[in-house]
């Protein structure tokens, strides 16, 4: 290969290498420009007067022990074994009503009376059976005496015994029926027949519904009233599958009424469901209401908060986090020269040149005791100083500035 060819090859290689280096530098420069451009979009400067005017304060991301919570919706409920539909065992006309909706009642308390002429016939039959049994007993005793003295026929004794037995069985059945009506047979006589039956409450509780009225016909299949024992109120919470492993029996739930969130009540989990509730993809969790239940009624909608174990996590004051466009941000103080934070909280309060802020995207977590846990999308410098109050003002300034630029 001659000298001229060698020089041409070397020159070509040099040009190629130089071109590659130029391309690399262009790519690096392009990335730097894009990075600076993105930073500029999230950067805003405020004068000392603006900072003082909206009372901006500074602080740092702290490690806080926050209480994790689960929020769930549900309703108050009374189990079926502590509620009752009051019905009459026998049909009749409502003669009197002694209660109204909302009244407290005790077990055995008379709620209403029902009249029906058939009640008298059953009592009449019972008294008649008593007389017939007395005569049948006498006849049975007479036949037995005759049979013992070989003066009577055995067949007559058997007939007398069968007659007495039949009357006794019938009397026992009528007696049970009268007792179900609430009639005390030991006080029953021809001068003390009862023409109306009393309807009593089988449980302690509150009248939640009243269906009958005086003069209406009460059928055995139609309830007269409903009684609910609110002392056994419990919560039925709807908890999502992802939260289920965090719950256990014995945990305390703080809850408020959806329509009255001012007052807080407590309940304790006693049962966790094992299957999904309908198509909601939630699992029912049951908790017994503790303490004062005044103002709580079966069927009320509630919002419950389940407290979990405390956890140490990076957190900021609630006012340090702002929401914009479905994302969450905090504002970090930056140095105008190096884009890194080299100042102190004390120096910021005596700054006469103004301050630059960089908006940092974060993922918020638990909120407790005035703090919100955060996870920055990108790693922050150590000991970074952030805005802890009036961050919403800085965000508004940034958004307005961006709109004017466009």
PyMOL commands that set and color helices and strands:
alter all, ss='L'
color gray80, all
select helices_A, chain A and resi 3-41+48-53+80-82+118-148+154-181+185-187+230-232+241-246+318-320+345-349+391-405
alter helices_A, ss='H'
color red, helices_A
select strands_A, chain A and resi 43-46+57-60+62-78+83-86+92-97+104-105+110-115+196-200+205-210+217-218+225-228+233-240+252-257+260-276+282-290+301-317+322-324+327-334+355-368+371-376+385-389
alter strands_A, ss='S'
color yellow, strands_A
deselect
rebuild
show_as cartoon
